[in-house]
């Protein structure tokens, strides 16, 4: 298999704002400065889909989806209703780009936290069209499988037994689009669980990747972000926790979702 890396254009990155880099000068967050946003494709209230102002990747169309007007917002802190709205809007945007036939593949992901590889704190997702690259060539069907902790026929949730990177990855699969609200609710719980419970709250960063699957299905995969393990960096070999640890995590996540849903319904 050929390794054809995506080319990063350093010149295009000049002037790109950075939330995590220390600076003596306070800069206005570009996603807070709504009146000066340009190249907006679609908008639904505070959710805005627009062209990335700093297209650093060659042969791509880089777009951004601003999730909220709250600079410090996140999936983990949104209301149930707002999170459902964000997920459905982002899915609509992804499918619109994917069906345009302008790209060999389209990828959809979210960075959160200082170790996620992102540059801005303000909550946003990225939907990127790759003109000549298959963004899924290193992804395999078993990356979406694992120890199932929930399955109602529309939504299946598991702890990955064949992670993309490792060690513990949460897979939230919608097997069809018949219950997107439940899918979004599990995604919201996954973000809360990853930041507050997994590793006893020591995780402050995650990536969330969305993968199209067969028959209108999708997988939302959470990957914790610490320093990447050397086996993955040097050899693309992922690592996975032992069976006892995975089983324990599956039971804890299911209990966390059930208790959180109960509390939400009691409000």
N, C-alpha and C positions, 0 to 999 in steps of 0.2 A: 504494500500500500504506500502510495506517495505521500510524503509529508509536505504539503503546500501551505506554509504559514500565511496568515493574513498579515498584510504589510501595514505597519504603523507609521504614519507620516508625521514625523516630529515637528515639521514646520507648521502644520495645522494646529498643533497643540499649544503654540505660543499664545499667551493671554488667557488660556483656559482657566476658569476659576477653580480654586481648591479650598474646600471647607476644612480639611484635616491638616493643612500645612500652616504652620505658625507664621503670622504676618503682623507687622506693626501697624498696618493700615487696615481699617475696617472696610470691608467691601459689601455692597448690597448683594444679597443672594439673587441671582438672575431669575430664579423660579418664584421668588416673592414679588419681584418687580413686574407684575402682570401687565401693566400698561405698556411696557416696552418689549413684550414678547413679539417675535416675528415668525413668519412662516407657520402659522397655526393651521392644521388640517381640519381638526374637529374639536368641539368643546361641549361638555355637559356639566354646566355649573363650574365647580372648582377643578374638575378633571379636564385636563387639556392635553391633546396630542399634537405635537409640533416637530418640525425638523430640528435635528441637532445642530447647534450653531458652530460646533467644532468637529467637523467630520474627519476624524483622525485616521480612519481605516480606508485604505485604497479599495476601489471597486465595490463600494457598498453604498446603501442609503441608510444612514443612521437617524433614527427617530427616537423621541423621548415622550413618555407619557407621565405628566405631572399628576400625582395621585390626590393631592390635597393642598389647600392653602395654608395648612399648619406646617410651619417650617420643621418642627421636630416630630411630626406625625410618623406613623408606621402602621403596617398591617396589624401588628400586635396591639395597637392602642385604638384603632378605628372602632366605631360602632359596628354592630353586625350589618346594619343597613348600608352604611357607607362602604364597607369592605366588599359586600356583594356587588355594589354598583361599580367599584373599581375593577374587580375581577371580570365582570361581564363586559365592561367597556374595553378593557385590554384584550380580551378574547376577540371581540368584534374587530378591533384594530389589527390584531395578528392575522385573522382570517381574511381581512380585506387585502392586506399586503401579500399574503401567501397565495391568494387566488388571482392576483394580478398577472402572474406568469412572467413577471419582469426579472425574477431572481431564481437562481438555482436552489436557494433555500432561504428561509427566514427564521431568525432566532429571537427568542423573547425571554428576558431575564430581569432580575432585580438584584442590586447590591445594597446591603445595609451594614453600616458600621465601619469603623476605621480600618479593619483588616479585610474588608470585602473586595478591595480593588476599585471601589468607587471614588469619585472626587468630590461629590456634593452631598451634604447632609439632607437637604430637602427631599422628601420622599418622591421617588420616581422609578419608573421601569424603563427599559430600553427594548425597542423592537427594531431589529436591524436586518435589512435585506442584503444577502451576499450574492453578488452577481455571478461569480465563477466558482463558488466553494460550497461543498456539502457540509453544513455545520454539524451534521449528525453522523459523520462517517466513523467516529470512534465510539458511538453509542450503540448498545446492544439491547434487545428486548429484556434480557434478564436484569438489566440495570433498574427496571421498574418493578421488579418482583422482590418478594421477601416474606417475612413472617407477618401474616395478615392479622390485624387487630380489629378491623371493621370491614364489613362487606354487606351492602343491602341490595346488590344487583345493579345499582347505578354508580355508587361510589365505593371504591376499595382503598383501604389505607394499610400500609405496611412499613416495617423497618427493613431497609434494603439488606439483602444477603449477598448481593453482588454490586457494591457501590461503585460509582464513577471514580471517586477519589477516596472516600472513607472518612472516618471510621464508622460513624453512625449517620445514616441519611434517612430522612423521612420521605416516603413516596405517598402522594395523595392522588390517586387515579380517579378520574371520571371516565367511566366505561362508555358513556354516551352523554348527551346534553339534556337529559330529562330532569336532572336535579342539580342545577348549577349553584343554587343557594346552599345546599348541603356541602358541595365541593368547596365553595368559598368559605364556609364556616370551619371546615377542617383545616383549610389553609391558614385562616386566622389563628386557630388554636395551635397549629404547628409553629407559627412565629412566636407566639406567647410561650409555648413550651420550650422552644429552643433557647430563648433568651433568659428564661426565668427558672427553669427546672433542670434541663439537661446540663450535665457537668456542674450541678449545684450553682447555676447562675454565673459561671465564669466565662461563658460565651457572650461576647458583645457584638459579634458580626456574623452575618450569614449571606449566602447567595441563594436565590430562589430561581430555579430554571423551569421553564414550561416546555414540554415536548409533545408534539402531536403524535397520536397513536392511531391504530387502525379503527375503522368504523366510528369516526367522529369522537374518539376518545382522546384524552390528554392526561399527561402526568405532570403534576407540580412536585418538584423535588427540592427539598431543603438540604443544603450542605453547610455544616458549621465551618467557620473560617478562623483557623489559627495558622501557624506556620505550616505550609504544606509538607507532608512527610517526604523524605529524600527518595524513597522507592518510587513515589509518584513523579517527583520532579525529574529524576534521572532516567527512569525506566518505563514510566506510564503504568506502573504496577500499583493498583489500588490495594488498600488493606481494609479488613473488616474485623469488628470485635468478635470475640468468641460467642458461642451459641447461648450460654447462660446470660451474658451481658445483653445480647440482643433481645432475648425473651423478657428480661427484666425491664428493658426500655419500652418494649411493646406494651406490657401491662401498665406501666406508669403513664404512658401517653394516652392509652384508652381511658384510664381512670381520670386523668386530667381533663380530657374532652368531656366526659360524662358529668363531672362535677362542675365544670365551667358552664355547660349547657343548662344544668339545673339552676345555677345561680342566676344566669341571664333570664330564664323563664320566670324566676321568682320576683324579678324587679318590677 
